[in-house]
């Protein structure tokens, strides 16, 4: 690869283009472009798109930077995401609840994101499996 192509890769990458796009423009292999960029530590330019100007973290209100071509961020960190989730349970879309009947005590119960549950609690499972009474 000649110096002209190397400088062109750097320029295009810093303008926010992806590996495939650069490879197509310069008639190179995608892996060649990717390897070169990683060796030279050339990152995609982070940019704020026009429709997300002024977007902030839903919890701490810190300004968010979005990477072109990626999903728009709502939170600045995993910590903020988890804190928001736990403080706004009424707003969280929980469609994964399933209804079950305990095989041991015959009580109706609901589980989140597990359609294969058979027992309402660990003590019912132990009692059913090893014989004996449930501690609850």
N, C-alpha and C positions, 0 to 999 in steps of 0.2 A: 504494500500500500504506500503510495507516494505522499509527500508532505502536504500537497494541495488537498487531497482527500481527508487527511487527518485534521487539517484546520477547518475544513468544511463540516466534518462530523462534530467537532467541538462547537462551532458556531450554531449548527442546527440543534444540537442537544441543549445548549444554553438558552435557545429560543423556545424550548418546551416540547420539541418533537420526540416521539418515541423511537425505539430501536428499529421497528419494522418500517416506519415511515422514512427514516434516514436511509436505511438499506435500499429501499425502493428508489429513492431519489438519486442515490449515488451508484446504483447497480452493484451493490455489495451483498454479501451474505449477512443475515440478521445477526448470526453469532459473531461474525467479525466485528460488527459495529458494537455489539454488547461487550465483547472482550476488551476492545479498545477503550470504551467508556469506563469500564470497571477498573482497568489497569491505571488509567489516568485520573480516576475518581471524578469523572464529569457527571454531575447530577442534573436532572431535569430542573429547570427553573420553576420554583414555586410561584404560582400566580393566583391572584384573586380574580375570579370571573365576574363579569358585570352583574349577574343576577345574585351573587352572594356578597356584594360589597356591604360592609358593615355587619356581617354575620358574626355572632358572638357565641361563646359556650353557653348552653342553657342553664348551667348551674352558677358558674363563677363570673360570667359575663366577660371573660378574656377574649380578645379578638382572635379569630381563627384564620389560618392561612390554608387555602385549598390547593391541591395539586391538580393541574389540568388533566382531565381524562379519568380522574378517580372520583369515587362517591364523595359528596359534600359532607363534611364533618358537622356534627352537632355538639360535640364535647371536645375540650382541649386534652383530656386524658382519660384513662380507664377509671381512675379514682373519681373524677367528676361524673362520669357516666353511671357508675355504681351508686354513688351518693344520690344522684337525681332519681334513679330507679327506685331506691328504697324510700325516698321521701315523697314520691308521686305514684304510689301503687294504684291509685284510682285512675290514672291516665294511661297506664301501661296496658297494651293490647295483649291480653292473656287468652288466647283461643285454644290453648292446648290442654284444658282441663277435661278429664274423662271420669265418668261415674263407674264405681265398682261396688261389689258386695264382698265383704271379708269371708273367706272360706272357713274360718274358724268360729268367729262370733256372730256371723251373719248380719253385721252392721253395714249400712250404706256409707260409703266415703268417696271423696274425690281425690284424684292425684293430678299433679301438673307434669306434663310432658313425659308420662310413662303409662302407656296403654296396657301394659302387661302385669300391673300390680295384682296380687292375689290376696294380700293381707293388709289390714288397716294399720298395723303397727308391728314392730319387731317382736314384741312379746307374744302377739297372736301367732306369728310365724314360728317362734320357738315352741310354743305350746302345741301347735298342730304337728310340727315336725318330730318333736321328742316326747310328746304325750305330757299331759299335765294341765294345770289351770293357767289361764292368762293372768298376769299380774295387774292388769288394768281394771 
